Amino acid sequence: MGNTLGKIFIVTGFGESHGDCMGAVVDGCPAGLPLSEADIQPEVERRRPGAAGTTERWEPDKVEIISGVYDGHTTGAPICLLSWNKDVDSGVYRKNRFALRPGHADYTAFVKYGGFNDFRGGGRFSGRITLAYVMVGAIAKKLIGRLGIEVFAHTVEIGGIKARAQELTAIRESARKNPLWCADREAAEKMARLIEKAREEKDSLGGIIEGIALNVPVGLGEPVFDNFDGELAEALFAIPAVKGVEFGAGFAVSDMKGSENNDLYDIKDGRIVTRTNNAGGVLGGISTGMPVVVRVAVKPTASIARSQETVDIQKMAKASLTVTGRHDTCIVPRAVPAVEAMMAVIICDFVLQAGLMPRVLS
């Protein structure tokens, strides 16, 4: 029903947090793309735990390509990707089956699916589903990379600590140098200390991730309902914990005058460009050729070790709940590759819709 994304580059995700595996099927990938598990695994490694305050659940996250690739190249058939869940402990979830966890989708999922939903670790509503996004994103990145399109993301804020603004090229090089994926080293150190403090206080933190796409062609997007920014926002909102999306200057445009917000046109190296990029690379739902800049707000991890008031949905009585188990104090760093992946998937789909890439690659 709601697990498929895309018009030509079509992605269908499957799997639950404590199920047998996580994975996705990609239909519409052009034939002839050199592809192996070694192309995908490095992207998956980036979303694994390792930064301050990340979960103690330690999955191998080994990528397997089940179909759609033969002799090192995509065949044009559906590509099935999966990774087996190995480090699963569902005991605490069974124990508290009917105690609604504040901030989670327990209640909405229970009502929608009549109690048949897989509740273990959040099931289909867990952040673990982003593993499939990242696997697919690796393929999309490789495809759009053939056109010179580059996608990267970085942490710009955690717990109110903001990274200083930098040039895009500097961000690209600096963000990868620390596990928080923050291009400002000084801010990253403060963020790490704050995450540790929140962990000690049995609490959690949220933050903001900025995604950037360079060399995006002019003209991607299908107004009015399949517009570029709308489709990208839809994909980004499919990342659990994302509660806000803005492009370019975003909500700050409400405080600007037209003379301040308008991006003035210019000519550079024979190309039409704008002197500023308050539009974030999108006008009228169509890419402008300027860098696509999008920011997502990530809420604090809902699972915290403090006692909270709730309701037992089976007894229909008030209750208290302390969420135990293995959880991230701050999910922001592990969501960075997921933001990149979703951007790459949507750009790839629009590139194919625009006929900018053949269905058989040479």
Secondary structure, 3 states (H helix, E strand, C coil): CCCEECCCCEEEEEECCCCCEEEEEEECCCECCECCHHHHHHHHHHHCCCCCCCCCCCCCCCCEEEECEECCEECCCCEEEEEECCCCCCHHHHHCCCECCCCCCHHHHHHHCCCCCCCHHHHHHCHHHHHHHHHHHHHHHHHHHCCCCEEEEEEEEECCEECCCCCHHHHHHHHHHCCCCCCCHHHHHHHHHHHHHHHHCCCCECEEEEEEEECCCCCCCECCCECHHHHHHHHHHCCCCEEEEEECCHHHHHHCCHHHHCCCEEEECCEEEECCCCCCCEECCEECCCCEEEEEEECCCCCCCCEEEEEECCCCEEEEEECCCCCCCECHHHHHHHHHHHHHHHHHHHHHHCCCCCCECC
